[in-house]
Amino acid sequence: MKRIIFYFAFIVTIVVGTGLFYSSCTETQKKNKVLTKEIKFTKEGEITLKKRVSDSILAELDLEIAETDYETQTGLMYRHSMNDKQAMLFIFKEEEPRSFYMKNTEFALDIIFINSKKEIVSIKKNAKPFDKTSLSSNAPAMYVLEINAGLSDTWGLEIGDVLEWTVY
């Protein structure tokens, strides 16, 4: 009987000890795990924003382009910030209603939806960081421009204003 109790206690000790060991390892891995490295801005072009009526220049920015599936799905995620003279331009093959969200985006943005004629059709202002709410265009869009929140008001951007860009 003493032998059975001894073996039982020995097995319980091994099982509990093994569980604690793996639990400890898992906690250490969670603390040391880095989900992704911050992505840095890469200048791939330039964009000019103009008033529709007067053709006066509202802003000129450096562009990073998103056109592959991976680039359009990732966008500005995993970045801490973006300079006010920088923007990300999403280029799609078809003009259709678009929806964006701010999942894993750490800073607020203005999201500008643009039709195939390069005219602004919709602006979603001050999109909140990490928000999973769908932000939809009010009309079909072929391009989407993301800039720092508040800049569309600062520049006085309106529906119908036009954009011109060059991609390197």
C-alpha positions in Angstrom: 0.0 0.0 0.0 2.8 2.4 0.8 4.4 1.6 -2.5 1.1 2.5 -4.4 0.8 5.8 -2.5 4.5 6.5 -3.3 4.0 5.8 -7.0 0.8 7.8 -7.1 2.6 10.8 -5.4 5.5 10.4 -7.8 3.3 10.4 -10.9 1.3 13.4 -9.6 4.5 15.3 -8.9 5.7 14.6 -12.5 2.4 15.6 -14.1 2.0 18.8 -12.1 5.7 19.7 -12.5 5.5 19.2 -16.3 2.4 21.3 -16.5 4.1 24.1 -14.6 7.2 23.9 -16.8 5.2 24.2 -20.0 3.0 26.9 -18.6 6.1 28.9 -17.6 7.6 28.4 -21.1 4.4 29.6 -22.7 4.3 32.7 -20.6 8.0 33.5 -21.4 7.3 33.0 -25.1 4.2 35.3 -24.9 6.3 38.1 -23.2 9.1 37.8 -25.7 7.1 37.3 -28.8 7.1 40.3 -31.3 4.0 40.1 -33.6 5.5 42.1 -36.4 8.3 44.6 -37.1 7.2 48.2 -37.7 7.0 49.0 -41.4 8.7 52.1 -42.6 7.4 54.6 -45.2 8.8 54.0 -48.7 8.5 56.9 -51.2 7.2 55.4 -54.5 5.7 58.6 -56.0 4.2 62.0 -55.5 0.7 63.3 -55.4 -0.9 66.8 -55.9 -4.3 67.7 -54.5 -6.1 70.5 -56.3 -9.4 72.5 -56.0 -11.9 71.4 -58.6 -12.9 74.9 -59.6 -9.8 77.0 -59.4 -7.2 74.3 -60.0 -5.2 75.8 -57.2 -2.8 73.4 -55.3 -4.0 72.4 -51.8 -1.1 70.0 -51.0 1.8 68.1 -52.4 2.8 64.8 -50.8 5.1 61.9 -51.0 3.3 58.6 -51.8 3.6 55.0 -50.8 1.6 52.8 -53.1 -0.5 49.8 -52.2 -1.7 47.7 -55.1 -1.0 44.1 -54.4 -3.4 42.0 -52.3 -0.9 42.0 -49.4 -0.2 45.7 -49.6 -3.9 46.7 -49.8 -4.8 44.4 -46.9 -2.0 45.7 -44.7 -2.1 49.4 -45.6 -0.7 51.5 -42.8 -1.1 48.8 -40.2 1.8 48.2 -37.7 3.2 51.7 -38.1 3.5 54.2 -35.2 2.9 57.3 -37.3 3.2 59.0 -40.6 4.7 62.4 -41.5 2.1 65.1 -42.6 3.8 65.2 -46.0 3.3 61.5 -46.6 0.3 59.5 -47.8 -0.6 56.0 -48.9 -2.4 55.5 -52.2 -4.4 52.3 -52.7 -4.8 51.4 -56.4 -7.5 49.0 -57.4 -8.3 47.4 -60.8 -12.0 48.1 -60.7 -14.1 51.1 -59.7 -16.7 49.9 -57.1 -17.9 50.8 -53.6 -15.0 50.4 -51.1 -14.8 49.8 -47.4 -11.8 50.3 -45.1 -11.3 49.8 -41.4 -8.5 50.7 -38.9 -7.6 47.3 -37.4 -4.0 47.4 -36.3 -3.6 51.0 -37.4 -2.1 52.9 -34.5 -2.9 56.5 -35.5 -6.0 58.4 -36.8 -6.5 58.9 -40.5 -8.6 60.7 -43.0 -9.6 58.2 -45.7 -10.3 59.8 -49.1 -12.2 57.8 -51.8 -11.4 58.7 -55.4 -13.2 57.7 -58.6 -11.6 56.6 -61.9 -11.5 60.3 -63.0 -9.3 61.0 -60.0 -12.0 63.1 -58.3 -12.8 62.8 -54.6 -16.2 61.1 -54.1 -16.1 60.7 -50.3 -14.0 61.5 -47.3 -14.1 59.7 -43.9 -12.6 62.0 -41.4 -10.7 61.1 -38.2 -10.9 57.3 -38.5 -10.1 56.0 -35.0 -7.0 53.9 -34.3 -7.7 50.1 -34.0 -11.4 50.5 -34.8 -12.9 47.6 -36.7 -15.9 49.6 -37.9 -16.3 49.5 -41.7 -15.9 52.9 -43.3 -17.5 52.9 -46.7 -17.3 55.2 -49.7 -20.5 57.0 -50.6 -19.9 56.2 -54.3 -17.8 53.8 -56.3 -14.0 54.4 -56.0 -11.0 53.1 -57.8 -8.4 54.7 -55.5 -8.2 55.5 -51.8 -5.8 58.0 -50.2 -4.9 57.8 -46.5 -3.5 60.9 -44.8 -3.1 61.9 -41.2 -6.4 62.8 -39.5 -7.4 66.5 -39.7 -5.4 67.3 -42.9 -8.4 67.1 -45.2 -10.0 69.9 -43.1 -6.7 71.9 -42.9 -6.4 71.8 -46.7 -10.2 72.4 -47.2 -10.6 69.2 -49.3 -14.1 68.7 -50.7 -16.0 66.3 -52.8 -15.1 66.9 -56.5 -11.6 68.1 -55.8 -9.0 66.4 -58.0 -5.7 64.6 -57.6 -2.8 64.0 -59.9 0.0 61.6 -59.1 3.2 60.2 -60.5 4.5 56.7 -59.6 8.2 56.0 -59.9 
